[in-house]
Amino acid sequence: MNLEQSALIVVDIQNGFTPGGHLAVADSDQIIPLVNQLAQKFQHVVLTQDWHPADHISFAENHAGKQAFETIQLDYGTQVLWPSHCVQGTHDAELHPNLNIPHAQLIIRKGWHTNIDSYSAFLEADQTTTTGLAGYLREAGITTVYVVGIATDFCVAWTAMDAVKLGFQTYVIEDATAPIDLTAL
């Protein structure tokens, strides 16, 4: 493993996705010590942060007669409607206080476009609007990414899939991720 050409991408370890948050993932706070430990091994670390405006298109409350976890069709495809979460400037949107990675060089805020949702750290859900992360990593000479965080089956998965599409050697460290279990909701 060549760590000089590798980066750790830490996805959405925020209050909103941990116990007590508006879209909490069960036991997701349990991965934080491992993520902190892994981050110490990497010179290059990028954090992502869900950062929605209150009127975001993915929030069920912004669609009359719709409930959380229903879907709608948008220009870019099927959109899951979520409870309002990680609204810009709120406690819910803050990085979890136990996340301790002071040497992280970049925070990618995603989901801030009112009419486009975003799961991936690389591309918004329309698959054309970029976050700038790929260019940043290439400029730093990064060829391999390791992805950890919340939630395995949404933002972590989309980040990993886009990283592969963009030509990065990609690994998901599954023990350092936490999945949403929609069957439990």
Long-range contacts (C-beta under 8 A, 24 or more apart in sequence): 1-144, 2-144, 3-41, 3-42, 3-43, 4-43, 4-141, 5-141, 5-142, 5-143, 5-144, 6-42, 6-44, 6-142, 6-143, 6-144, 6-145, 6-146, 7-42, 7-44, 7-45, 7-46, 7-137, 7-140, 7-142, 7-144, 7-145, 7-146, 8-38, 8-39, 8-41, 8-42, 8-44, 8-45, 8-46, 8-145, 8-146, 8-147, 8-148, 9-45, 9-46, 9-48, 9-121, 9-133, 9-145, 9-146, 9-147, 9-148, 9-149, 9-159, 9-163, 10-35, 10-39, 10-45, 10-46, 10-47, 10-48, 10-99, 10-101, 10-104, 10-148, 10-149, 11-48, 11-121, 11-147, 11-148, 11-149, 11-150, 11-155, 11-156, 11-159, 12-48, 12-49, 12-50, 12-86, 12-149, 12-150, 12-151, 12-155, 13-47, 13-95, 13-96, 13-99, 13-149, 13-150, 14-49, 14-50, 14-86, 14-92, 14-93, 14-94, 14-95, 14-96, 14-150, 15-91, 15-92, 15-93, 15-94, 15-95, 15-96, 15-97, 16-50, 16-85, 16-86, 16-92, 16-93, 17-50, 17-85, 17-86, 17-150, 17-151, 18-96, 18-150, 21-85, 21-92, 22-83, 22-84, 22-85, 22-86, 22-92, 23-82, 23-83, 23-85, 23-86, 25-150, 25-151, 25-178, 25-179, 25-180, 26-178, 26-181, 26-184, 27-178, 28-150, 28-151, 28-178, 29-96, 29-98, 30-178, 31-148, 31-149, 31-150, 31-175, 31-176, 31-177, 31-178, 32-96, 32-98, 32-99, 33-98, 34-148, 34-175, 34-176, 35-99, 35-101, 35-148, 35-149, 35-176, 36-98, 36-99, 36-100, 36-101, 38-146, 38-148, 38-173, 38-176, 39-101, 39-103, 39-104, 42-146, 43-103, 44-105, 44-137, 44-140, 44-142, 45-101, 45-103, 45-104, 45-105, 46-104, 46-105, 46-106, 46-107, 46-108, 46-121, 46-133, 46-136, 46-137, 47-95, 47-99, 47-101, 47-104, 47-106, 47-107, 47-108, 48-107, 48-108, 48-109, 48-110, 48-121, 48-149, 48-155, 48-159, 49-86, 49-93, 49-95, 49-107, 49-108, 49-109, 49-110, 50-85, 50-86, 50-93, 50-109, 50-110, 50-111, 50-118, 50-155, 51-86, 51-88, 51-93, 51-109, 51-110, 51-111, 51-112, 52-84, 52-85, 52-86, 52-87, 52-88, 52-93, 52-111, 52-112, 53-87, 53-88, 53-112, 53-114, 54-84, 54-87, 54-88, 55-114, 56-84, 56-87, 56-111, 56-114, 56-117, 57-114, 57-115, 57-116, 57-117, 58-82, 58-111, 58-117, 59-83, 59-84, 59-85, 60-84, 69-182, 69-185, 74-115, 75-126, 76-116, 76-125, 76-126, 76-127, 77-125, 79-117, 79-125, 86-111, 88-112, 106-133, 106-136, 108-132, 108-133, 119-154, 119-155, 119-157, 119-158, 119-159, 120-155, 120-158, 120-159, 120-161, 120-162, 121-155, 121-159, 121-162, 122-159, 122-162, 122-163, 122-166, 123-162, 134-166, 134-168, 137-168, 142-168, 143-168, 143-169, 144-168, 144-169, 144-170, 144-171, 145-169, 145-170, 145-171, 146-170, 146-171, 146-172, 146-173, 147-171, 147-172, 147-173, 147-177, 148-172, 148-173, 148-176, 148-177, 149-176, 149-177, 149-178, 150-177, 150-178, 151-177, 151-178, 151-179, 151-180, 152-177, 152-178, 152-179, 152-180, 153-179, 153-180, 154-180
